[in-house]
Amino acid sequence: MQELDEKYYNRLQEIAGAIQESPTLAQYMEEEEDELYNELRQQFEPYLSELHHLVAAEAPLQLVTFEKYLLNELFEGLYLPRVLGYAALRGEISDQYRYVRPNDHFKDVLIAICNSPQFEQLKKRIGQTIQVGFALSSDIWITNLLSLVDNKRVRAFLAAQKSDRFRDVRDRQELYTRYARQLRNEMYFSADFPTQLGEMKANFSALRQFLLKRFEAGGDNSSLHAQIQGFLNNELFFNTEEYMEMLAMYGNYMDMDAPTRELVSKHFERERKSFPEFAEKFLRFLLYMHRTNGISSTNDERMSTIVSKTGIDKISDYYRIADKIHSLGYVHQDAIEAVQDFYSTHEGLSVESECLRYLILNYFNRLINGLTERDYADYFELNKIFGLYMRIFDNQQFNQSMEKYSMTYVNKLLKKYTDKRSRDYQDIKKFVSHNFVEYGFLKDKEVVEMFKTRRKRKKAE
């Protein structure tokens, strides 16, 4: 947790001063009407939100420090319900949808809300958030938190948010997913960069989550360069899987100047030679990033400038074929032949072959997402190319992904072209009837059902 920059601290002090001098606050303190507190929110929460977003964009490692300042009574509880939501989702969770470690920041924000003179106002906006935080926490943790609350009425409110329904992992997952969806466009993740080996081993998964979320959201991550480089220069972390993952994330997702790129390349080649099974583990992590964040041609090309491809190993093999596809284009005959040659000399279930399939799938996905309904002729033409790749790979998972993308686009076409006598509709029907059956996307009966004319029921006279 980094200290807050002076410019953010000074702006917070300005907002706190304006809140305390506000005539609306004075009137609220005298009359304690809900409408007056809501008016106070409308006046000042936009400023706090704007500043929070600024810190999240420019200095994400200072976010927790920033939020701790908001616990001061001078802010009258404003924006704390949103901060509580960020804290609930920021905690790292396991595959059982439990916090990996106690979420102390969530506890601190919740206790501040409970002790706030404005609790009656704030509790109207935190019920669902507390449900999520409690569902992800252990019973012992919740009991200890309740013991910190002296007010019986407040304690009863908190206890009512704990539900036995969320003892089932499926219900916890549904609750968490539904709640996280509300904040999916927000940037609220933060983390600490370790300096000691034990600290790194214990907290790296949370750091990985933070970095991947940042890279997925895009934006300016230049403030992270110094911290990541400090991590990579720490000899205590050499020859660990976590170090390899940091190299992969930094190399794929962040632009570097020439001296930095050269230094990272030296780190990469050292680990490649000294860390057992480095190539296999690196490509396995590349697959993980394909499935979570996605790896674009830009990411591949960025990483390729770091990797030496003169040696003979899986990493060199993958980036040589990736470079060829990205430079020539996946539709170029030489690129297709290169893929076929690569596939004939590598096992289909090998990690480098799976990375290659994801590379091609990414191109197809981007194609589909970029096409409008009027571009269906382009889709028909390029679909022939991907049909070639399906035959080369002969892989069920690849084909299923192709089917999913294709069906999504065709369904979009059928929503636009509804006149069954039109040329557009007939072209689409002809294409689907032939190609989707040939590719195994649909059976003949399913094609008939897709294009079947639905009879409208006659209205009762």
C-alpha positions in Angstrom: 0.0 0.0 0.0 1.6 3.2 -1.2 1.3 6.6 0.4 -1.1 9.0 -1.3 0.5 11.6 -3.6 0.2 15.2 -2.3 -1.9 16.3 -5.2 -4.6 13.7 -4.4 -4.4 14.4 -0.6 -4.8 18.2 -1.2 -7.8 17.7 -3.4 -9.4 15.4 -0.7 -8.8 18.1 1.9 -10.5 20.7 -0.3 -13.6 18.4 -0.7 -13.7 17.7 3.0 -13.6 21.4 3.7 -16.3 22.2 1.3 -18.5 19.4 2.8 -18.1 20.9 6.3 -18.9 24.4 5.1 -21.9 23.3 3.1 -25.2 25.0 4.1 -26.9 21.7 3.2 -24.9 19.9 5.8 -25.8 22.5 8.4 -29.4 22.2 7.6 -29.2 18.4 7.6 -27.6 18.4 11.1 -30.4 20.5 12.4 -33.4 18.8 10.7 -32.0 15.2 9.9 -34.2 14.8 6.9 -33.5 12.1 4.3 -33.9 14.5 1.4 -31.2 16.8 2.8 -28.6 14.0 3.1 -29.5 12.9 -0.5 -28.9 16.5 -1.6 -25.6 16.4 0.1 -24.7 13.2 -1.8 -25.7 14.8 -5.1 -23.5 17.8 -4.4 -20.3 16.0 -3.3 -20.2 12.4 -4.2 -19.5 13.2 -7.9 -16.3 15.0 -6.8 -15.2 12.0 -4.7 -16.1 9.6 -7.5 -14.1 11.7 -10.0 -11.1 11.7 -7.7 -11.3 8.0 -7.0 -11.4 7.3 -10.7 -8.4 9.5 -11.2 -6.3 7.7 -8.6 -7.4 4.4 -10.0 -6.2 5.4 -13.5 -3.0 7.1 -12.5 -1.8 5.5 -9.3 -3.8 2.3 -8.6 -1.3 1.2 -5.9 -2.5 4.2 -3.8 -6.2 3.3 -4.0 -6.5 1.6 -0.6 -4.7 4.5 1.1 -7.1 6.9 -0.7 -10.1 5.0 0.5 -8.8 5.0 4.1 -8.9 8.8 4.1 -12.6 8.7 3.2 -13.2 6.9 6.6 -12.6 10.3 8.3 -15.7 11.8 9.8 -15.2 15.0 7.9 -16.6 13.3 4.8 -19.8 12.4 6.6 -20.0 8.9 5.2 -20.3 10.1 1.6 -19.2 7.6 -1.1 -18.5 4.9 1.5 -21.2 2.5 0.2 -19.4 2.5 -3.2 -16.0 2.0 -1.4 -17.5 -0.9 0.5 -18.5 -2.5 -2.8 -15.0 -2.0 -4.2 -13.5 -3.6 -1.1 -15.8 -6.6 -1.2 -14.9 -7.4 -4.8 -11.2 -6.5 -4.5 -10.5 -9.4 -2.1 -9.0 -12.5 -3.8 -11.4 -15.4 -3.9 -10.8 -19.2 -4.2 -12.5 -21.6 -6.6 -14.9 -22.2 -3.7 -15.9 -18.6 -3.7 -14.4 -17.8 -0.3 -11.8 -15.1 0.4 -8.3 -16.5 0.2 -7.3 -14.4 3.2 -9.4 -12.2 5.6 -10.6 -9.1 3.8 -9.5 -6.5 6.4 -10.1 -3.5 4.2 -13.8 -4.5 3.8 -14.0 -4.9 7.6 -12.4 -1.4 8.2 -14.9 0.3 5.8 -17.9 -1.6 7.2 -16.9 -0.7 10.8 -16.5 3.0 9.8 -20.0 2.9 8.3 -21.4 1.2 11.4 -19.8 3.9 13.7 -20.9 6.8 11.4 -23.5 9.2 12.7 -25.1 8.8 9.2 -25.5 5.0 9.6 -29.3 5.2 9.1 -28.8 6.9 5.8 -25.9 4.6 4.7 -27.5 1.3 5.6 -30.1 1.8 2.8 -27.3 1.3 0.3 -25.1 -1.4 1.7 -27.3 -4.5 2.3 -26.4 -6.4 -0.8 -22.7 -5.5 -0.5 -22.7 -6.9 3.1 -24.4 -10.1 1.9 -21.6 -10.6 -0.7 -18.8 -9.9 1.8 -20.3 -12.2 4.4 -21.0 -14.9 1.9 -17.3 -14.9 0.9 -16.1 -14.8 4.5 -15.9 -17.5 7.2 -18.4 -17.7 10.1 -15.6 -17.0 12.6 -14.6 -13.9 10.7 -18.2 -12.6 10.8 -18.6 -13.4 14.5 -15.4 -11.5 15.3 -16.6 -8.5 13.2 -20.0 -8.4 15.0 -18.2 -8.4 18.3 -16.6 -5.0 17.3 -20.0 -3.4 17.0 -21.4 -2.1 20.3 -24.8 -0.8 19.1 -27.3 -3.6 19.3 -29.5 -2.2 16.5 -26.6 -2.0 14.1 -25.4 -5.4 15.1 -28.8 -6.8 14.4 -28.8 -5.2 11.0 -25.5 -6.8 10.2 -26.5 -10.2 11.5 -29.6 -10.1 9.3 -27.4 -9.9 6.2 -25.8 -13.3 6.9 -27.8 -16.0 5.1 -27.5 -19.8 5.3 -28.5 -20.0 1.7 -24.9 -19.0 0.7 -23.4 -22.1 2.3 -23.7 -23.7 -1.1 -20.9 -22.8 -3.4 -23.2 -22.5 -6.4 -25.3 -19.9 -4.6 -22.2 -18.0 -3.6 -20.9 -18.0 -7.2 -24.3 -16.7 -8.5 -24.4 -14.0 -5.9 -20.8 -12.9 -6.6 -21.1 -13.0 -10.3 -24.4 -11.0 -10.3 -22.9 -8.4 -8.0 -19.6 -8.1 -9.8 -21.5 -7.5 -13.1 -22.8 -4.2 -11.6 -19.2 -2.9 -11.3 -17.7 -4.6 -14.4 -16.8 -1.3 -16.0 -15.2 0.1 -12.9 -11.4 0.2 -12.2 -11.0 -0.5 -8.5 -8.3 -3.2 -8.1 -5.2 -2.5 -6.2 -2.3 -4.6 -4.8 1.0 -4.5 -3.1 4.3 -5.5 -4.7 6.4 -7.8 -2.5 10.0 -7.4 -1.6 10.6 -10.7 0.3 10.3 -14.3 -1.0 7.8 -15.4 1.6 5.7 -12.3 1.1 5.8 -12.9 -2.7 4.7 -16.6 -2.4 1.8 -15.7 -0.1 0.5 -12.7 -2.1 1.4 -13.2 -5.7 -2.0 -14.6 -6.8 -3.6 -11.3 -5.6 -1.0 -9.3 -7.5 -1.6 -11.4 -10.6 -5.3 -10.8 -10.4 -4.7 -7.1 -10.0 -2.3 -6.9 -13.0 -4.5 -8.9 -15.3 -7.6 -6.8 -14.4 -5.6 -3.7 -15.2 -4.4 -5.0 -18.5 -7.9 -6.2 -19.4 -9.4 -2.8 -18.7 -6.7 -1.0 -20.7 -5.8 2.6 -20.1 -2.5 4.1 -18.8 -0.5 1.6 -16.7 2.8 3.6 -16.9 2.8 4.0 -13.1 3.4 0.2 -12.8 6.7 0.1 -14.7 8.9 0.9 -11.7 7.2 -1.6 -9.5 7.3 -4.4 -12.0 10.9 -3.7 -12.9 11.7 -3.8 -9.2 10.1 -7.2 -9.0 12.1 -8.5 -12.0 15.4 -7.1 -10.6 14.9 -8.8 -7.2 17.3 -11.8 -7.2 15.2 -13.5 -4.4 12.5 -14.1 -7.0 14.7 -15.7 -9.7 13.8 -19.2 -10.8 10.3 -19.2 -9.5 7.0 -19.8 -11.3 5.8 -16.4 -10.1 8.8 -14.7 -11.7 8.0 -16.4 -15.0 4.4 -15.3 -14.9 5.5 -11.7 -14.2 7.8 -11.8 -17.3 4.9 -13.1 -19.4 2.5 -10.4 -18.2 4.9 -7.6 -18.5 6.2 -8.8 -21.9 2.7 -9.3 -23.4 0.8 -6.3 -22.0 3.1 -3.4 -21.5 5.1 -1.3 -24.0 8.7 -0.7 -23.1 11.5 1.5 -24.2 14.6 -0.1 -25.8 16.8 -0.3 -22.7 13.9 -1.8 -20.7 13.1 -4.3 -23.4 16.8 -5.4 -23.5 16.9 -5.9 -19.8 13.7 -7.9 -19.7 15.0 -10.0 -22.6 18.1 -10.8 -20.5 15.9 -11.8 -17.6 13.8 -14.0 -19.9 16.8 -15.8 -21.4 18.4 -16.4 -18.0 15.2 -18.0 -16.6 14.7 -19.9 -19.8 18.1 -21.6 -19.3 18.0 -22.0 -15.5 14.4 -22.7 -14.5 13.3 -26.3 -15.1 10.6 -26.8 -17.7 10.5 -23.1 -18.3 9.2 -23.4 -21.9 6.3 -25.7 -21.0 5.2 -23.5 -18.0 5.6 -20.3 -19.9 3.3 -21.5 -22.7 0.8 -23.0 -20.2 0.6 -19.5 -18.6 0.2 -18.0 -22.1 -2.8 -20.3 -22.6 -4.2 -19.1 -19.2 -3.9 -15.5 -20.4 -5.6 -16.5 -23.7 -8.6 -17.8 -21.7 -8.8 -15.0 -19.2 -7.7 -11.7 -20.8 -7.1 -12.7 -24.4 -3.8 -12.5 -26.4 -4.0 -10.3 -29.5 -1.5 -10.1 -32.3 -0.2 -6.9 -30.6 0.6 -8.9 -27.5 2.3 -11.7 -29.5 4.4 -9.2 -31.4 5.3 -7.3 -28.2 6.5 -10.5 -26.5 8.3 -11.7 -29.6 10.7 -8.8 -29.5 11.8 -10.0 -26.0 12.1 -13.7 -26.9 15.2 -15.1 -28.7 14.0 -17.4 -31.4 17.4 -18.8 -32.4 17.2 -21.8 -30.1 15.3 -25.1 -30.5 12.5 -25.3 -28.0 8.7 -24.9 -27.8 8.9 -21.1 -27.2 11.0 -20.5 -30.3 8.7 -22.8 -32.4 5.6 -20.9 -31.3 6.9 -17.4 -31.8 8.4 -18.2 -35.2 5.0 -19.4 -36.5 3.2 -16.6 -34.7 5.5 -14.0 -36.4 4.8 -15.5 -39.8 1.0 -15.4 -39.3 1.0 -11.9 -38.0 3.3 -10.6 -40.7 1.7 -12.3 -43.7 -1.8 -12.5 -42.5 -3.8 -15.6 -41.6 -5.4 -15.7 -45.0 -2.1 -15.8 -46.9 -1.4 -19.2 -48.6 2.2 -19.2 -47.2 0.9 -18.7 -43.7 -1.6 -21.5 -44.1 1.1 -23.8 -45.4 3.4 -22.8 -42.5 0.6 -23.7 -40.0 0.1 -27.1 -41.7 3.9 -27.8 -41.6 4.0 -26.8 -37.9 1.1 -29.0 -37.1 2.5 -32.0 -38.8 5.7 -31.8 -36.7 4.0 -31.0 -33.3 1.5 -33.1 -31.4 -2.0 -31.8 -31.6 -2.4 -31.8 -27.9 0.9 -30.1 -27.2 0.9 -26.8 -25.4 2.5 -25.0 -28.4 -0.2 -26.4 -30.8 -3.0 -25.2 -28.4 -1.4 -21.7 -28.3 -1.5 -21.7 -32.1 -5.1 -22.7 -32.2 -6.0 -19.9 -29.8 -4.0 -17.5 -32.1 -6.2 -18.4 -35.1 -9.4 -18.4 -33.0 -8.6 -14.8 -31.9 -8.4 -13.7 -35.5 -11.7 -15.3 -36.2 -13.4 -13.8 -33.2 -12.1 -10.4 -34.1 -13.4 -10.8 -37.6 -16.9 -11.8 -36.4 -17.1 -8.9 -33.9 -16.1 -6.4 -36.6 -18.6 -7.5 -39.1 -22.0 -5.8 -39.5 -25.1 -7.6 -40.9 -24.4 -6.0 -44.3 -21.0 -7.7 -44.4 -22.2 -11.2 -44.6 -20.7 -11.8 -48.0 -17.2 -11.1 -46.5 -18.0 -13.6 -43.8 -19.0 -16.2 -46.4 -15.7 -15.7 -48.2 -13.4 -15.8 -45.2 -15.3 -18.7 -43.7 -13.6 -20.8 -46.4 -10.2 -19.9 -44.9 -11.3 -21.0 -41.4 -12.7 -24.2 -42.9 -9.1 -24.9 -44.0 -7.9 -24.3 -40.5 -10.5 -26.6 -39.1 -9.3 -29.4 -41.3 -5.7 -28.8 -40.4 -6.3 -28.8 -36.7 -9.0 -31.5 -36.6 -9.7 -30.4 -33.0 -13.1 -30.6 -31.3 -12.6 -27.7 -29.0 -11.4 -25.5 -31.8 -14.5 -26.5 -33.9 -16.8 -25.8 -31.0 -15.4 -22.3 -30.6 -15.8 -21.7 -34.4 -19.4 -23.0 -34.2 -20.2 -20.7 -31.3 -18.8 -17.6 -33.1 -20.5 -18.5 -36.4 -23.9 -19.2 -34.8 -23.8 -15.9 -33.0 -23.3 -14.0 -36.3 -25.8 -16.0 -38.3 -28.5 -15.5 -35.6 -27.7 -11.8 -35.8 -28.2 -12.0 -39.6 -31.6 -13.7 -39.3 -32.8 -11.0 -37.0 -32.1 -8.4 -39.6 -33.1 -10.3 -42.8 -36.6 -11.6 -42.0 -38.1 -11.5 -45.5 -37.9 -15.1 -46.6 -38.3 -14.2 -50.2 -35.4 -11.7 -50.2 -32.1 -12.5 -51.9 -30.3 -11.8 -48.6 -32.3 -14.4 -46.7 -31.9 -17.0 -49.4 -28.2 -16.4 -49.6 -27.8 -16.9 -45.9 -30.0 -20.0 -46.0 -28.0 -21.5 -48.8 -24.7 -20.9 -47.1 -25.8 -22.3 -43.7 -27.5 -25.3 -45.3 -24.3 -26.4 -47.0 -21.4 -25.2 -44.9 -22.8 -25.6 -41.4 -23.7 -29.2 -42.2 -20.3 -29.8 -43.7 -18.5 -28.4 -40.7 -20.6 -30.3 -38.3 -22.1 -27.2 -36.7 -25.7 -28.3 -37.5 -27.5 -31.4 -38.7 -29.9 -31.4 -41.6 -32.9 -31.5 -39.3 -31.5 -28.5 -37.3 -31.0 -26.5 -40.5 -34.6 -27.2 -41.5 -35.8 -26.1 -38.0 -33.7 -22.9 -38.1 -35.3 -21.8 -41.4 -38.7 -23.2 -40.8 -41.6 -20.8 -41.3 -43.6 -20.3 -38.1 -47.3 -20.3 -38.6 -49.1 -17.5 -36.7 -52.0 -18.6 -34.6 -55.4 -17.2 -35.8 -57.0 -14.8 -33.4 -60.2 -16.2 -31.8 -63.2 -14.6 -33.4 
